Each structure stands twice: as C-alpha cells, then as structure tokens.
Amino acid sequence: MLIDSHCHLDFPELSADEAGVLSRAKGAGIAGMLTIGTRLDQFGRVLAIAEKHPNIWCSVGVHPHEAKEEGQHSPDRLVEIAQHPKVIGIGETGLDFYYDHSPRAEQAESFRNHIAAARRTGLPLIVHTRNADAETGDILEDEYGKGAFPGLIHCFSSGPDIARRALALGMYISISGIVTFKAAEALRTIVRELPLDRLLLETDAPYLAPVPKRGKTNEPAFVTHTAAKVAELKGISAGALEAATTDNFFRLFGKAERSACA
C-alpha cells in the first residue's frame, strides 16, 4: 500500500469531488492520506475531513505565506489543537522567500513557534522551504540545539546541503511529483542518494501533478506515478518502495494507527 503524506483535501479543487477523489485513491492502492493545515481560521474544514474517514489524518499549522495574518507568536494554540486524536503533525510551516507573501521576520517567528509545538507534543514538524534553504537549515539546527523534535522536509525540491542538514537532525525527506518533471535532473540525482529509510511520498495535491498527469489537477491517486519514478531511481521494485515508504510514514507519524488502513 501507499500513503500520500501531504495533500490538501479541503482545497476546493479536491473538496468539490471528495467522494470521487477518495474512490480513485482507493482504486489506485492509496491506503491512507495526511491532509495538511495551512491556516488556523480554516482548520475546522481540514479536521472535518479527517474525522469522517479512519484512514485520513490531518496536521495543524500556518503556512509561511499566511504568517503576516496568522503567524504564531506562541506554540500554545498549536499544542492545544494537536491534542485531537486525528491531528498527527505540526505544520505546514517554514520559510518561503520566493513569493515573500509575508515578512521574513514574521515567517521565522511563526516557524520557531511551530518547532516549539512539535517539541512539546512530540508530533512531527512539516517543513516548507523555498528559496530559503540556508535560513531554514540555520533555524532547524538552532532550535534542535534547544531540544530534539521529529520532522520532515515536505515536497523536497532543494539542494543537497539542506538534505544533508535535515538528515543529520534525524529528519525525513518527502518526495512529490516534481521528481518526474523533465527539468528535475538535479533532484533525481539527490533522490538516488537519499537513504531509503528516510523517504516519504506525497502529492501536495491539488498542485504539482506528476508526469504523465502533468497539467491536470493533482490528487492522491497520482502518488503512484511518483512512487514508480522513485523506485526506478533507487533501483528497487515498486513493492519494496511502497513497503519502505509506508513503514517510514508510520514510524515518523507515530500517532497514526496503521490498522486504520486495513
């Protein structure tokens, strides 16, 4: 079985056909999904989807794009919400210096408070980083020095340095459909070298549909195409890749019950 470790089932492109999206995922062998929180004022609809389905979990967090309006100045609210049994991760959070939709200082403050929430709850930190690899690595290392926390870099499309720094902290790396894109040879080179026991798979749906679905609305069923490419790059069978990444998901997201995917 496969797990889509990062999707946005509450986004309108997917929520408008929730039943169809989930049916197609099941038909493709996707046994579980983690739908991601990006704003606290919209968290209710994220949680509602997770509560309806035993094999769907959610995270709570504020995307760096939203830090100007909803950046967290304390970990307390995140910690409180994270007590819900369906909340298994903190984020997504991090730094995005490509769009700079929110001031960088506010992104960094919110990022650090998400890390504090991950440390306090023991739930994995889900990190978004774009055009901010050095700064992301610096904050992760600085905060790790204050106390350990689990986590992953989601939708990895960065360079080898941030991968090395994240892995050194015990973090995981999640691979999206970008790995199938024609221009992504540098990423494929990195994926070949990443340790198998630290890899997860995701869609980031409704974005970044993999080849051969590129240009369509992405959905969890399409994670199979990403899995096939990663298995090819690692020189292993599709079954071995599925088993490893599923084991990795439940090792990292220990609050999720594997039996819910039966």
C-alpha angles and dihedrals in degrees: 000000000000131000123210098216097189129030138132106231092167093060111106095243088066105023091060088068102025095148092049093046092051093044092052090047091053091048090053092052098257102151100182144008138202111212112201133229116224102165131029093216088060098038093103093071092047091053092045091060092049092048092055096055127048093210096051122082132177143211131219123225152107119258114230089245087065097046093103091061103025107016111148118242092184135024092230101097093045091050091050095051091044091067089079109106093233094054107091104160145037116234157323089239137137139094131315113184093163096076099016091203087159130035111272094234091055091048090052094048092050091046091054092049091051088052089052089052091050090050093049096045099034089229119137119265113233108212128202115192128174125166087345105086098132093046092045091051092048093052093045092051094044092050093043087058087062092053138322124272134174122241152132141228104240127212090009112211100141135105131282095262097065089044090054093047093048094047090049088060091052094256127146131233122226119206123209135188090283086087088070095052118112094235095049100089092123090056092048089054090055093045091055088060100041115107111256092225091062100049129108130176128225143163102210081213134220084036135061102023109198127238122302090032095046113143093029127100104275119234136175094265089067093065085089090074092052090048091052092052094046091049089052091050092048092047094235136116122273089244093054091049092049092050094048097047093045091051089048092052094054092043091054098036094045094166091067114092111230091203088069088072095058 
